[in-house]
Amino acid sequence: MLKRLTIKNFKAIQDMTIEFTPLTVLIGGNGCGKSTVLQALDFLRSAAIRDIPVYLEMHKWTIAELKSKLNDGQNKPIEFISSFVFSENVVDWYFIVDFTEDKWSVRELFCVNGKGVISYRTMPNIFDGMAIPEIPQPFVNITLSSSTLKVIDDYLEQMDFGKNEIYELQKYLKQSSFLDVLSPETIRGFSANQRITRIGYKGENLKSFIHSLDDTSKNELNKIISEIIGFQITVMTFSTGEGITMELEIHHEKETIKIDSLHISDGLLRIIVFAAIKMERLILRYGKSDGGIQIKADGKYSYKGWTECECGFILIDEIENGVNPYITEKIITLLRDITNTQGRQIIFTTHSPVILNDINPDYINLLWKDKSGSVYCRKLFSISELYDSLDFLSPGDAWMNIREEDLLAKASSEPEDKE
């Protein structure tokens, strides 16, 4: 799983490190960088799948829009240093990208347990000033505008050391997904009449995804939705010449009402998406896992690695949008179950203190900007006053019990215990 990420010169983030847990929650004011962290992770995920120019075109972005506008950031490369753990082995990935003289420049290094195993560069002087042990010889005769994870499958077979760990990283990233601010209009829109295994960036494939499920999975989906809502709901999909349509059957005591997807409420559509995440059975190719992330009742967690299946992270922006606060506990329970049973790591943003009441305090991260515009991050309850308040307040109430200006002053000035 992803344990740590350092981001440099990416949008508003000049130099920030964040620690991740099986469920990682990002909170903070509007425009403080929460969504930027998700975008940085999505950028890395995409670099293992497609060329960066293709990714930028998909989002209608330019490299200048991704580079920091602070402190001469337009003249500096974007840097990511990430650390993953698979089967107790640590994989560190250094990925530095830039666009100069009408071409992409890449510097990249993978280390397994502190030993360099793969490097690639198109720009000179790889990792000057960085204390990296045993840098291997760089790849030759390839030119990329993305990560070597996109193309190294054949090379992995020839490696004597680190092959399994790099392969796990490649699988992890390729099986990760980003549910951006889910668009009800997009979910209600056209959905192709073909077999789909992913819900899609904005939920655009939801109807086709549900239509592709087998009957057992559809029954499980309906059960999850019904338990969250509190009454029986059946999701039905139909194939037409123009694509896949969807409607709901809502079963009341004396009658059943049918609702077309065009008239399903925004909140209920989002709940269907959350339930459908559970159905993204990414492990079918490899069978069941003998390990994974296990979250215990006290919130502590352990991980043994997923040696026979694919997992990855799920990124969700503004998880509480349209969701009744009385059922948020059920949503968090569902996400926790996905993490426990499928080994998928979940990272989401929220503005809701109600959401925090159902989250282990160690999983909550506060982001903020200083007066210069730089973004910072720390564990919310590494602030002593908030930690002490947990003796008599829930996490969400503790957050709301302190004025924002006092919170940010303490977050900026109080040393963070790294233990």
C-alpha positions as CSV (number, residue, x, y, z in Angstrom):
1,M,0.0,0.0,0.0
2,L,1.0,3.6,-0.4
3,K,2.7,4.8,2.8
4,R,4.2,8.2,2.0
5,L,4.3,10.8,-0.8
6,T,6.4,13.9,-1.1
7,I,5.1,16.4,-3.7
8,K,7.2,19.2,-5.1
9,N,6.3,22.1,-7.4
10,F,2.8,20.7,-8.3
11,K,0.2,23.4,-8.5
12,A,0.0,25.1,-5.1
13,I,2.2,22.5,-3.4
14,Q,5.8,23.6,-3.3
15,D,7.2,20.9,-1.0
16,M,4.9,18.7,1.1
17,T,5.0,15.2,2.5
18,I,1.9,13.3,3.6
19,E,1.6,9.9,5.4
20,F,-1.1,7.5,4.2
21,T,-3.1,4.8,6.1
22,P,-5.6,2.2,4.8
23,L,-8.3,4.9,5.0
24,T,-6.8,8.4,4.6
25,V,-9.0,11.4,5.2
26,L,-8.0,14.9,4.0
27,I,-9.6,17.9,5.6
28,G,-9.1,21.7,5.5
29,G,-10.5,24.9,4.1
30,N,-11.6,25.5,0.6
31,G,-8.7,25.8,-1.8
32,C,-6.1,24.5,0.7
33,G,-4.8,21.7,-1.5
34,K,-6.9,18.6,-0.7
35,S,-8.0,18.0,-4.2
36,T,-4.5,18.8,-5.4
37,V,-3.2,15.8,-3.4
38,L,-5.7,13.6,-5.2
39,Q,-4.7,15.0,-8.5
40,A,-1.1,14.4,-7.8
41,L,-1.9,10.7,-7.0
42,D,-4.0,10.5,-10.2
43,F,-1.1,12.0,-12.1
44,L,1.2,9.2,-10.8
45,R,-1.4,6.5,-11.5
46,S,-1.8,7.7,-15.0
47,A,1.9,7.8,-15.7
48,A,2.0,4.0,-15.3
49,I,-0.8,3.7,-17.9
50,R,-0.5,6.4,-20.6
51,D,1.8,9.1,-21.8
52,I,1.6,12.4,-19.9
53,P,0.5,14.5,-22.9
54,V,-2.5,12.1,-23.4
55,Y,-3.4,12.6,-19.7
56,L,-3.2,16.4,-20.0
57,E,-5.3,16.3,-23.1
58,M,-8.0,14.3,-21.3
59,H,-8.2,17.0,-18.7
60,K,-7.7,19.9,-21.0
61,W,-4.7,21.0,-18.9
62,T,-1.2,22.3,-19.8
63,I,2.0,21.6,-18.0
64,A,2.2,25.3,-17.0
65,E,-1.1,24.9,-15.2
66,L,0.3,21.9,-13.2
67,K,3.5,23.6,-12.2
68,S,3.6,25.8,-9.1
69,K,3.3,29.5,-9.7
70,L,5.1,30.2,-6.5
71,N,8.9,31.0,-6.1
72,D,9.9,30.6,-9.8
73,G,8.0,27.3,-9.9
74,Q,7.4,27.6,-13.7
75,N,11.2,27.0,-14.2
76,K,11.4,24.0,-11.9
77,P,10.4,20.3,-12.7
78,I,7.5,18.6,-10.9
79,E,8.8,16.0,-8.4
80,F,7.2,13.0,-6.7
81,I,8.9,10.8,-4.1
82,S,6.6,7.9,-3.1
83,S,7.0,5.0,-0.8
84,F,5.0,1.8,-1.0
85,V,4.9,-1.4,1.1
86,F,4.2,-4.8,-0.5
87,S,4.7,-8.0,1.6
88,E,6.8,-6.0,4.0
89,N,9.1,-4.9,1.2
90,V,9.5,-1.1,0.7
91,V,9.5,0.3,-2.9
92,D,10.6,3.9,-3.2
93,W,9.7,5.6,-6.5
94,Y,11.4,8.9,-7.5
95,F,9.6,10.5,-10.5
96,I,10.6,13.9,-11.9
97,V,9.0,15.3,-15.0
98,D,9.4,18.6,-17.0
99,F,8.6,20.0,-20.3
100,T,11.3,22.0,-22.0
101,E,12.2,22.9,-25.5
102,D,9.0,21.2,-26.9
103,K,9.8,17.8,-25.4
104,W,9.1,15.9,-22.2
105,S,12.0,15.2,-19.8
106,V,11.9,12.4,-17.3
107,R,14.1,11.3,-14.4
108,E,13.0,8.2,-12.6
109,L,14.4,5.8,-10.1
110,F,13.0,2.7,-8.3
111,C,14.6,1.3,-5.1
112,V,13.6,-1.9,-3.3
113,N,14.5,-1.9,0.4
114,G,17.0,0.9,-0.2
115,K,18.7,-0.7,-3.2
116,G,18.3,0.9,-6.6
117,V,17.0,-1.5,-9.2
118,I,15.7,0.6,-12.2
119,S,16.6,4.1,-13.4
120,Y,15.6,6.0,-16.4
121,R,16.4,9.5,-17.6
122,T,16.0,11.8,-20.5
123,M,17.2,14.9,-18.6
124,P,20.9,15.0,-17.4
125,N,22.3,14.8,-13.9
126,I,19.9,12.3,-12.4
127,F,19.1,13.1,-8.8
128,D,21.9,15.5,-8.1
129,G,22.4,16.0,-4.4
130,M,20.0,13.2,-3.4
131,A,21.5,10.5,-1.2
132,I,20.3,7.4,-3.1
133,P,22.3,4.2,-2.6
134,E,23.4,2.0,-5.5
135,I,21.9,3.8,-8.4
136,P,21.7,1.2,-11.2
137,Q,22.7,1.8,-14.8
138,P,19.9,3.7,-16.6
139,F,17.8,2.3,-19.4
140,V,19.0,3.0,-22.9
141,N,17.4,3.1,-26.3
142,I,13.9,4.2,-25.1
143,T,12.3,7.6,-25.1
144,L,9.3,8.1,-22.9
145,S,7.0,10.9,-21.9
146,S,5.7,8.9,-18.9
147,S,6.9,6.3,-16.4
148,T,8.9,3.3,-17.3
149,L,6.2,1.3,-15.5
150,K,4.2,1.7,-18.7
151,V,6.6,-0.4,-20.7
152,I,8.9,-2.5,-18.6
153,D,7.1,-5.8,-18.5
154,D,9.6,-7.6,-20.6
155,Y,12.5,-6.2,-18.7
156,L,11.0,-7.3,-15.4
157,E,11.4,-10.9,-16.4
158,Q,15.2,-10.5,-16.7
159,M,15.7,-8.9,-13.3
160,D,17.4,-10.8,-10.5
161,F,16.4,-8.5,-7.7
162,G,13.2,-6.4,-7.1
163,K,11.2,-7.9,-9.9
164,N,8.2,-9.0,-7.8
165,E,8.1,-5.7,-5.9
166,I,8.2,-3.5,-9.0
167,Y,5.5,-5.7,-10.6
168,E,3.3,-5.3,-7.5
169,L,3.7,-1.5,-7.8
170,Q,2.8,-1.6,-11.5
171,K,-0.3,-3.6,-10.7
172,Y,-1.2,-1.4,-7.8
173,L,-1.2,1.8,-9.9
174,K,-2.9,0.2,-12.9
175,Q,-5.7,-1.0,-10.6
176,S,-6.2,2.3,-8.8
177,S,-9.0,4.7,-9.7
178,F,-10.1,8.3,-9.1
179,L,-13.7,9.2,-8.6
180,D,-13.5,12.9,-9.0
181,V,-16.4,15.1,-7.8
182,L,-19.1,12.7,-9.1
183,S,-21.4,14.4,-11.7
184,P,-25.0,13.3,-11.5
185,E,-25.5,14.7,-15.0
186,T,-22.7,12.5,-16.3
187,I,-24.0,9.4,-14.5
188,R,-27.4,10.0,-16.0
189,G,-25.9,10.5,-19.5
190,F,-25.0,8.0,-22.2
191,S,-23.5,4.7,-21.2
192,A,-22.1,2.3,-23.8
193,N,-23.6,-1.1,-24.5
194,Q,-20.5,-3.0,-23.8
195,R,-18.8,-4.9,-21.0
196,I,-17.3,-2.4,-18.5
197,T,-15.2,-3.2,-15.5
198,R,-14.7,0.3,-14.1
199,I,-17.3,2.9,-12.9
200,G,-15.4,5.7,-14.5
201,Y,-13.8,9.0,-13.6
202,K,-17.0,10.9,-13.0
203,G,-19.3,7.8,-12.8
204,E,-19.9,7.9,-16.5
205,N,-19.8,4.1,-16.8
206,L,-22.0,3.3,-13.9
207,K,-25.0,1.9,-15.9
208,S,-22.8,-0.2,-18.2
209,F,-20.8,-1.4,-15.2
210,I,-23.9,-2.6,-13.3
211,H,-25.3,-4.2,-16.5
212,S,-22.0,-6.1,-16.8
213,L,-22.3,-7.7,-13.3
214,D,-23.5,-11.3,-12.9
215,D,-26.7,-12.0,-11.0
216,T,-25.0,-12.7,-7.7
217,S,-23.1,-9.4,-7.8
218,K,-26.3,-7.5,-8.8
219,N,-28.1,-9.0,-5.8
220,E,-25.2,-8.1,-3.5
221,L,-25.3,-4.5,-4.9
222,N,-29.0,-4.2,-4.3
223,K,-28.6,-5.5,-0.7
224,I,-25.9,-3.0,0.1
225,I,-27.9,0.0,-1.3
226,S,-31.0,-1.2,0.5
227,E,-29.2,-1.5,3.8
228,I,-27.8,2.0,3.4
229,I,-31.1,3.6,2.5
230,G,-33.2,1.7,4.9
231,F,-35.8,0.2,2.5
232,Q,-35.6,-2.3,-0.4
233,I,-34.3,-1.0,-3.7
234,T,-33.6,-2.9,-6.9
235,V,-31.4,-1.5,-9.5
236,M,-32.3,-2.6,-13.0
237,T,-30.4,-2.0,-16.3
238,F,-31.6,-2.6,-19.9
239,S,-29.8,-2.8,-23.2
240,T,-31.1,-0.7,-26.0
241,G,-29.9,0.2,-29.4
242,E,-28.6,3.5,-28.0
243,G,-26.8,2.1,-24.9
244,I,-27.7,1.0,-21.4
245,T,-30.5,2.5,-19.4
246,M,-31.2,2.2,-15.7
247,E,-34.2,2.4,-13.4
248,L,-34.9,1.7,-9.8
249,E,-37.7,-0.3,-8.2
250,I,-38.5,1.1,-4.8
251,H,-40.4,-1.5,-2.8
252,H,-42.8,0.1,-0.3
253,E,-45.1,-1.9,2.0
254,K,-48.1,-1.9,-0.3
255,E,-46.7,-0.9,-3.7
256,T,-43.6,-0.8,-5.9
257,I,-42.5,2.4,-7.6
258,K,-40.3,2.6,-10.6
259,I,-38.0,5.6,-11.2
260,D,-36.0,6.3,-14.3
261,S,-32.3,7.3,-13.9
262,L,-33.2,10.8,-15.1
263,H,-35.3,11.3,-11.9
264,I,-33.1,9.6,-9.3
265,S,-31.9,12.1,-6.8
266,D,-28.2,13.2,-6.9
267,G,-27.5,11.8,-3.4
268,L,-29.0,8.4,-4.2
269,L,-26.9,8.2,-7.4
270,R,-23.8,8.8,-5.3
271,I,-24.8,6.0,-2.9
272,I,-25.3,3.6,-5.8
273,V,-21.7,4.5,-6.9
274,F,-20.3,3.8,-3.5
275,A,-22.0,0.5,-3.4
276,A,-20.8,-0.3,-6.9
277,I,-17.2,0.3,-5.8
278,K,-17.6,-2.9,-3.7
279,M,-18.4,-4.7,-7.0
280,E,-15.3,-3.7,-8.8
281,R,-13.9,-7.2,-8.4
282,L,-10.4,-6.5,-9.4
283,I,-9.2,-9.8,-7.9
284,L,-11.0,-12.2,-10.3
285,R,-7.9,-12.8,-12.5
286,Y,-5.8,-13.9,-9.6
287,G,-8.2,-15.5,-7.1
288,K,-8.6,-14.6,-3.4
289,S,-5.8,-13.0,-1.5
290,D,-4.1,-14.5,1.5
291,G,-3.2,-11.1,3.0
292,G,-4.0,-7.5,2.5
293,I,-4.8,-4.6,4.8
294,Q,-6.6,-5.6,8.0
295,I,-8.2,-2.9,10.1
296,K,-8.8,-4.0,13.7
297,A,-11.6,-2.8,16.0
298,D,-9.3,-0.3,17.7
299,G,-8.4,1.2,14.3
300,K,-4.9,-0.3,14.2
301,Y,-4.0,-2.0,10.9
302,S,-1.5,-4.4,9.5
303,Y,-0.7,-5.6,5.9
304,K,0.9,-8.7,4.5
305,G,0.7,-7.8,0.8
306,W,-1.5,-9.1,-1.9
307,T,0.5,-11.8,-3.6
308,E,-2.3,-13.3,-5.8
309,C,-4.5,-10.4,-6.6
310,E,-4.6,-6.8,-7.8
311,C,-5.7,-3.9,-5.6
312,G,-4.8,-0.2,-5.6
313,F,-6.1,3.0,-4.2
314,I,-9.5,4.6,-4.7
315,L,-9.5,8.4,-4.7
316,I,-12.8,10.2,-3.8
317,D,-13.3,13.9,-3.7
318,E,-15.9,15.5,-1.4
319,I,-17.3,12.2,-0.3
320,E,-20.3,13.8,1.7
321,N,-21.9,15.6,-1.3
322,G,-25.6,14.9,-1.4
323,V,-25.4,12.2,1.4
324,N,-27.7,12.5,4.4
325,P,-25.5,12.8,7.6
326,Y,-27.6,10.1,9.2
327,I,-26.3,7.5,6.8
328,T,-22.6,8.6,6.6
329,E,-21.7,6.0,9.2
330,K,-23.0,3.3,6.8
331,I,-21.0,4.8,4.0
332,I,-17.8,4.7,6.0
333,T,-18.5,1.2,7.2
334,L,-18.9,0.2,3.5
335,L,-15.5,1.8,2.6
336,R,-13.8,0.1,5.6
337,D,-15.2,-3.2,4.5
338,I,-13.8,-2.7,1.0
339,T,-10.4,-2.0,2.5
340,N,-10.6,-5.1,4.7
341,T,-11.9,-7.6,2.2
342,Q,-10.3,-6.4,-1.0
343,G,-7.2,-4.7,0.2
344,R,-8.0,-1.5,-1.6
345,Q,-6.6,1.7,0.0
346,I,-9.2,4.5,0.1
347,I,-8.2,8.2,0.2
348,F,-10.9,10.9,0.3
349,T,-11.5,14.5,1.1
350,T,-14.3,15.9,3.2
351,H,-15.6,19.1,4.9
352,S,-18.0,17.1,7.1
353,P,-17.2,16.8,10.9
354,V,-19.9,14.1,10.9
355,I,-17.8,12.0,8.6
356,L,-14.8,12.3,11.0
357,N,-16.8,10.9,13.9
358,D,-16.6,7.5,12.2
359,I,-12.9,7.6,11.4
360,N,-9.9,6.6,13.4
361,P,-8.2,9.9,14.5
362,D,-4.8,8.6,13.3
363,Y,-6.3,8.6,9.7
364,I,-7.2,12.3,9.6
365,N,-4.9,14.8,7.9
366,L,-5.2,18.6,8.0
367,L,-4.1,20.7,5.1
368,W,-3.7,24.5,5.1
369,K,-2.0,27.3,3.3
370,D,0.3,29.9,4.8
371,K,0.2,33.6,3.8
372,S,2.6,33.0,0.9
373,G,0.3,30.4,-0.6
374,S,2.3,27.3,0.2
375,V,0.4,24.1,1.2
376,Y,1.2,22.2,4.4
377,C,0.0,18.9,5.9
378,R,0.0,17.2,9.3
379,K,-2.0,14.7,11.2
380,L,-4.9,16.6,12.8
381,F,-4.6,14.9,16.2
382,S,-0.8,15.4,16.3
383,I,-1.9,18.9,17.6
384,S,-1.8,18.4,21.4
385,E,-4.9,20.3,22.3
386,L,-7.0,18.4,19.8
387,Y,-5.5,15.1,20.9
388,D,-6.3,15.8,24.5
389,S,-9.9,16.7,23.6
390,L,-10.5,13.2,22.4
391,D,-10.9,12.2,26.0
392,F,-14.4,13.8,26.0
393,L,-15.1,14.7,22.3
394,S,-15.5,12.7,19.1
395,P,-13.0,13.5,16.3
396,G,-15.5,15.7,14.4
397,D,-16.6,17.6,17.5
398,A,-13.0,18.1,18.5
399,W,-12.4,19.7,15.0
400,M,-15.4,22.0,15.4
401,N,-14.6,22.9,19.0
402,I,-11.6,25.0,18.0
403,R,-11.6,28.2,16.0
404,E,-10.1,27.9,12.6
405,E,-7.5,30.7,13.1
406,D,-6.5,29.0,16.4
407,L,-6.3,25.6,14.7
408,L,-4.1,26.9,11.9
409,A,-1.9,28.8,14.3
410,K,-1.2,25.7,16.4
411,A,-0.8,23.5,13.2
412,S,1.8,26.0,11.9
413,S,3.8,26.4,15.2
414,E,3.6,23.2,17.2
415,P,6.2,20.6,16.4
416,E,4.7,17.3,15.1
417,D,5.7,14.2,16.8
418,K,7.0,11.8,14.1
419,E,6.9,8.7,16.3
